[in-house]
Amino acid sequence: MPNAQNGLKRKLDAQGRLSLPTSIMKRFPEDIKTFVVTVSPRENCLYIFEPEAFEDWLNSLFVADGGYCPTNLKHADLRSKMASRAVYTDRDNNDRIVITAEQRKCAELDGEVTVFKNINYIEVWSTKCWDEHNKLVDVMSLFS
């Protein structure tokens, strides 16, 4: 089994569908059929959420600023932008979801991708981008 550093390798099919790994899908309730796919804030990968977890994540982006305030124009604009990047998609009977062409282009996904579970969402990276990004992350900095 691949280690967490390498994630699980998958290929997008010609229709932009991603087959979600069984090892990841078994961590979600069986009745969850709809997922939210969004471009990460850094625009280097995609995040896949359960709908409720997406709402929680979206709200968490404003915690450092005292929480989301709908009368704050900056908050409203940022929330709208983040929400507009999200696509609700249903998984099919083969645990595949559709990644839109725009999302694939933004995250540079074509061919092989790396998929892994990150606490309450799934990350999907171009394998090339993941390998480059992973080299830059210094895990030991957590312990110094």
ZADREN-786143 format. One line per 5 residues: number of its first residue (from 1); their letters; for each residue y, x, z of N, C-alpha, C. Coordinates in nm, 2 decimals. Each point is the difference from the previous one (the first is absolute). Example, Ala and Ser with C-alpha at 12.3 -4.5 7.8 and 13.67 -1.06 7.14 Angstrom:
! residues 2
1 = AS = -0.57:1.32:0.78:0.12:-0.09:0.00:0.12:0.09:0.00 | 0.11:-0.04:-0.07:0.11:0.09:0.00:0.11:-0.08:0.08
This chain:
! residues 144
1 = MPNAQ = -0.12:0.09:0.00:0.12:-0.09:0.00:0.12:0.09:0.00 | 0.11:-0.03:-0.08:0.11:0.08:-0.01:0.08:0.00:0.14 | 0.07:0.11:0.03:0.07:-0.01:0.13:0.14:-0.06:-0.03 | 0.07:-0.03:0.11:0.12:-0.08:-0.01:0.11:0.07:-0.08 | -0.01:0.14:0.01:0.10:0.08:-0.08:-0.01:-0.03:-0.15
6 = NGLKR = -0.12:-0.02:-0.05:-0.02:-0.01:-0.14:0.01:-0.15:-0.04 | -0.02:-0.09:0.09:0.00:-0.14:-0.04:-0.12:-0.04:-0.09 | 0.00:-0.12:-0.05:-0.11:-0.04:-0.09:0.06:-0.01:-0.14 | -0.07:0.06:-0.09:0.04:0.00:-0.14:-0.04:-0.12:-0.08 | 0.09:-0.06:-0.08:-0.03:-0.12:-0.08:0.07:0.02:-0.13
11 = KLDAQ = -0.03:-0.08:-0.09:0.06:-0.01:-0.13:0.06:-0.14:-0.03 | 0.12:0.00:-0.05:0.05:-0.13:-0.05:-0.06:-0.04:-0.13 | -0.03:-0.12:-0.02:-0.06:-0.04:-0.13:0.11:-0.03:-0.10 | -0.03:-0.03:-0.12:0.10:-0.02:-0.11:0.10:-0.11:0.03 | -0.04:-0.10:0.09:0.09:-0.11:0.03:0.08:0.03:0.13
16 = GRLSL = -0.01:0.12:0.05:0.08:0.04:0.12:-0.07:-0.05:0.13 | -0.12:-0.03:-0.01:-0.07:-0.05:0.12:-0.06:0.12:0.08 | 0.01:-0.01:0.13:-0.05:0.10:0.09:-0.11:-0.06:0.08 | -0.12:0.06:0.00:-0.11:-0.04:0.08:0.02:0.06:0.14 | 0.01:-0.09:0.10:0.03:0.05:0.14:-0.14:0.04:0.06
21 = PTSIM = 0.00:0.12:0.06:-0.13:0.05:0.06:-0.05:-0.10:0.11 | -0.13:-0.02:0.00:-0.07:-0.08:0.09:0.03:0.05:0.15 | 0.00:0.13:0.01:0.02:0.06:0.14:0.14:-0.04:0.05 | 0.10:-0.03:-0.09:0.13:-0.04:0.05:0.00:-0.15:0.01 | -0.06:-0.07:-0.10:0.01:-0.15:0.01:-0.08:-0.06:0.11
26 = KRFPE = -0.10:0.07:0.06:-0.07:-0.06:0.11:0.08:0.00:0.13 | 0.12:0.07:-0.01:0.09:0.00:0.12:0.09:-0.12:0.00 | 0.00:-0.08:-0.11:0.09:-0.12:-0.01:-0.09:-0.12:0.02 | 0.06:-0.11:0.06:-0.08:-0.12:0.01:-0.04:-0.05:-0.14 | -0.12:-0.06:-0.02:-0.05:-0.04:-0.13:0.08:-0.11:-0.06
31 = DIKTF = 0.07:-0.08:0.09:0.08:-0.11:-0.06:0.14:0.05:-0.05 | 0.03:0.12:0.01:0.12:0.05:-0.06:-0.02:0.03:-0.15 | 0.06:-0.08:-0.08:-0.02:0.01:-0.14:0.13:0.05:-0.07 | 0.11:-0.03:0.06:0.13:0.04:-0.06:0.05:0.13:0.07 | 0.05:0.09:-0.08:0.06:0.12:0.05:0.14:0.02:-0.06
36 = VVTVS = 0.08:0.08:0.07:0.13:0.03:-0.05:0.00:0.15:-0.05 | 0.04:0.02:-0.12:0.01:0.14:-0.05:0.14:0.03:-0.02 | 0.05:0.11:0.06:0.14:0.04:-0.01:0.01:0.15:-0.02 | 0.10:0.04:-0.06:0.03:0.15:-0.02:0.05:0.05:0.13 | -0.05:0.12:0.04:0.05:0.06:0.12:0.14:0.03:0.00
41 = PRENC = 0.07:0.01:0.11:0.14:0.03:0.00:0.04:0.13:-0.07 | -0.09:0.10:0.00:0.02:0.13:-0.07:-0.03:-0.01:-0.15 | -0.06:-0.11:-0.04:-0.04:-0.03:-0.14:-0.10:0.10:-0.05 | -0.09:0.05:0.09:-0.10:0.10:-0.04:-0.14:-0.06:0.01 | -0.02:-0.12:0.05:-0.13:-0.07:0.01:0.02:-0.15:0.02
46 = LYIFE = -0.11:-0.07:0.01:0.01:-0.14:0.02:-0.06:-0.03:0.14 | 0.05:-0.10:0.07:-0.06:-0.05:0.12:-0.06:-0.14:-0.03 | -0.11:-0.03:0.06:-0.07:-0.13:-0.02:-0.01:-0.06:0.14 | 0.05:-0.12:0.03:0.00:-0.06:0.13:-0.06:-0.14:-0.01 | -0.05:-0.04:0.12:-0.02:-0.15:0.02:0.14:-0.06:0.00
51 = PEAFE = 0.02:-0.12:-0.04:0.14:-0.06:0.00:0.07:0.01:0.14 | -0.07:-0.03:0.10:0.06:0.00:0.14:0.04:0.15:0.03 | -0.08:0.09:-0.03:0.03:0.14:0.03:0.12:0.05:-0.08 | 0.01:-0.05:-0.12:0.11:0.04:-0.09:0.13:-0.05:0.07 | 0.01:-0.12:0.05:0.11:-0.06:0.06:0.04:0.09:0.13
56 = DWLNS = -0.10:0.03:0.07:0.02:0.09:0.12:0.06:0.13:-0.04 | -0.06:0.06:-0.10:0.05:0.13:-0.05:0.14:-0.01:-0.05 | 0.03:-0.10:-0.07:0.14:-0.02:-0.05:0.10:-0.01:0.11 | -0.04:-0.08:0.10:0.09:-0.01:0.12:0.01:0.13:0.08 | -0.10:0.08:0.00:0.00:0.13:0.07:0.10:0.10:-0.06
61 = LFVAD = 0.03:-0.02:-0.12:0.09:0.09:-0.07:0.14:-0.01:0.06 | 0.03:-0.11:0.07:0.14:-0.02:0.06:0.00:0.03:0.15 | -0.11:0.03:0.06:0.00:0.02:0.15:0.09:0.10:0.05 | 0.01:0.12:-0.07:0.09:0.11:0.04:0.15:-0.05:-0.01 | 0.02:-0.10:-0.07:0.14:-0.05:-0.02:0.02:-0.13:0.08
66 = GGYCP = -0.08:-0.02:0.11:0.02:-0.11:0.08:-0.07:-0.13:-0.05 | -0.08:0.01:-0.10:-0.07:-0.11:-0.06:0.07:-0.06:-0.11 | -0.07:-0.08:-0.08:0.06:-0.06:-0.12:0.10:-0.11:0.04 | 0.12:0.01:-0.07:0.10:-0.10:0.03:0.04:-0.05:-0.14 | -0.02:-0.13:-0.03:0.02:-0.06:-0.13:0.15:0.00:-0.04
71 = TNLKH = 0.09:0.01:0.10:0.15:0.00:-0.03:0.05:0.14:-0.03 | -0.09:0.10:0.02:0.04:0.14:-0.03:-0.03:0.02:-0.15 | 0.10:0.02:-0.08:-0.03:0.01:-0.15:-0.09:0.12:-0.04 | 0.01:0.11:0.07:-0.08:0.11:-0.02:-0.15:-0.04:0.02 | -0.02:-0.06:0.12:-0.14:-0.05:0.03:-0.05:-0.10:-0.11
76 = ADLRS = 0.08:-0.09:-0.03:-0.04:-0.10:-0.10:-0.03:0.06:-0.13 | 0.08:0.09:-0.05:-0.02:0.07:-0.13:-0.13:0.08:0.01 | -0.02:0.08:0.10:-0.12:0.08:0.01:-0.13:-0.08:0.01 | 0.01:-0.11:0.08:-0.12:-0.09:0.02:-0.03:-0.06:-0.14 | 0.10:-0.05:-0.07:-0.02:-0.06:-0.13:-0.06:0.10:-0.10
81 = KMASR = 0.05:0.13:0.00:-0.05:0.10:-0.09:-0.15:0.02:0.04 | -0.03:0.02:0.12:-0.14:0.03:0.04:-0.09:-0.12:-0.03 | 0.05:-0.12:0.03:-0.08:-0.12:-0.03:-0.03:-0.02:-0.15 | 0.10:0.04:-0.08:-0.01:-0.02:-0.15:-0.10:0.10:-0.06 | -0.03:0.10:0.07:-0.10:0.10:-0.05:-0.14:-0.04:0.03
86 = AVYTD = -0.02:-0.11:0.08:-0.13:-0.04:0.04:-0.06:-0.11:-0.09 | -0.13:0.02:-0.03:-0.07:-0.10:-0.08:-0.12:-0.05:0.08 | -0.01:-0.13:0.01:-0.11:-0.07:0.06:-0.11:-0.01:-0.10 | -0.12:0.05:0.03:-0.11:0.00:-0.09:-0.13:-0.04:0.07 | -0.09:-0.07:-0.07:-0.12:-0.04:0.06:-0.11:0.09:-0.04
91 = RDNND = -0.09:0.04:0.09:-0.11:0.08:-0.03:-0.11:-0.09:-0.07 | -0.07:0.06:-0.10:-0.10:-0.08:-0.06:-0.13:0.02:0.07 | -0.11:-0.06:-0.06:-0.13:0.00:0.07:-0.06:0.15:0.01 | 0.06:0.09:-0.08:-0.05:0.14:0.00:0.09:0.09:0.09 | 0.09:-0.07:0.08:0.09:0.08:0.08:0.10:0.08:-0.08
96 = RIVIT = 0.04:-0.05:-0.11:0.10:0.07:-0.09:0.13:-0.08:0.02 | 0.11:0.08:-0.01:0.14:-0.06:0.00:0.07:0.06:-0.12 | 0.10:-0.08:-0.05:0.08:0.04:-0.11:0.12:0.08:0.05 | 0.02:0.12:-0.06:0.12:0.08:0.02:0.09:-0.02:-0.12 | 0.12:-0.05:0.01:0.08:-0.03:-0.11:0.04:0.13:-0.08
101 = AEQRK = 0.03:-0.01:-0.12:0.04:0.12:-0.09:0.12:0.06:0.07 | 0.10:-0.07:0.05:0.12:0.05:0.06:-0.04:0.09:0.12 | -0.09:-0.06:0.09:-0.04:0.08:0.11:-0.08:0.12:-0.03 | -0.08:-0.01:-0.10:-0.08:0.12:-0.05:0.09:0.11:-0.05 | 0.10:-0.04:-0.07:0.10:0.10:-0.05:0.08:0.06:0.11
106 = CAELD = 0.05:-0.08:0.09:0.08:0.05:0.11:-0.08:0.10:0.09 | -0.13:-0.02:0.02:-0.08:0.08:0.09:-0.08:0.10:-0.08 | 0.03:0.01:-0.13:-0.07:0.09:-0.09:-0.15:-0.01:0.00 | -0.05:-0.13:0.00:-0.14:-0.02:0.01:-0.06:-0.03:-0.14 | -0.08:0.09:-0.04:-0.08:-0.02:-0.12:-0.13:0.09:0.01
111 = GEVTV = -0.11:-0.06:-0.03:-0.12:0.07:0.02:-0.04:0.00:0.14 | -0.03:0.12:0.06:-0.06:0.01:0.13:0.11:-0.02:0.11 | -0.04:-0.07:0.10:0.09:-0.02:0.11:-0.08:0.03:0.13 | 0.08:0.02:0.11:-0.06:0.03:0.13:0.04:-0.12:0.09 | -0.09:-0.05:0.07:0.02:-0.12:0.08:-0.05:0.03:0.14
116 = FKNIN = 0.09:-0.04:0.10:-0.05:0.01:0.14:0.07:-0.10:0.09 | -0.06:-0.03:0.11:0.06:-0.10:0.10:0.09:0.07:0.09 | 0.12:-0.05:0.02:0.10:0.06:0.09:0.04:-0.10:0.10 | -0.07:0.00:0.11:0.02:-0.10:0.11:-0.01:-0.14:-0.05 | 0.11:-0.07:-0.04:0.00:-0.14:-0.04:0.03:-0.02:-0.14
121 = YIEVW = -0.02:0.10:-0.09:0.02:-0.02:-0.14:-0.08:0.11:-0.07 | -0.02:-0.02:-0.13:-0.07:0.09:-0.09:0.11:0.08:-0.08 | -0.02:0.12:-0.02:0.08:0.08:-0.08:-0.08:0.04:-0.13 | 0.07:-0.01:-0.11:-0.05:0.03:-0.13:0.09:0.11:-0.07 | -0.06:0.11:-0.03:0.08:0.11:-0.05:-0.06:0.05:-0.14
126 = STKCW = 0.08:0.05:-0.09:-0.06:0.08:-0.11:-0.06:0.12:0.07 | -0.13:0.03:-0.04:-0.07:0.11:0.07:0.08:0.13:-0.01 | 0.06:0.02:-0.11:0.09:0.12:-0.02:0.11:0.00:0.10 | 0.07:-0.11:0.01:0.12:-0.01:0.10:-0.05:0.02:0.14 | -0.12:-0.07:0.03:-0.05:0.01:0.14:-0.03:0.15:0.03
131 = DEHNK = -0.07:0.07:-0.09:-0.03:0.14:0.03:0.12:0.08:0.02 | 0.11:-0.02:-0.08:0.12:0.07:0.02:0.07:-0.03:0.13 | 0.01:-0.13:0.03:0.06:-0.05:0.12:-0.07:0.06:0.13 | -0.13:-0.01:-0.01:-0.08:0.04:0.12:0.01:0.15:0.03 | 0.03:0.08:-0.10:0.02:0.14:0.02:0.13:0.03:0.08
136 = LVDVM = 0.10:-0.10:-0.01:0.13:0.02:0.06:0.00:-0.05:0.15 | -0.09:-0.08:0.04:0.00:-0.06:0.13:-0.07:0.10:0.10 | 0.08:0.04:0.10:-0.05:0.09:0.10:-0.05:-0.08:0.12 | -0.12:-0.03:0.02:-0.06:-0.08:0.11:0.03:0.08:0.13 | -0.01:0.13:0.00:0.02:0.07:0.12:0.14:-0.02:0.06
141 = SLFS = 0.10:-0.04:-0.08:0.13:-0.02:0.06:0.00:-0.11:0.10 | -0.10:-0.09:0.00:-0.01:-0.10:0.11:-0.03:0.06:0.13 | -0.05:0.12:0.00:-0.05:0.06:0.13:0.09:0.12:0.05 | 0.11:0.01:-0.07:0.09:0.12:0.05:0.12:-0.05:0.06
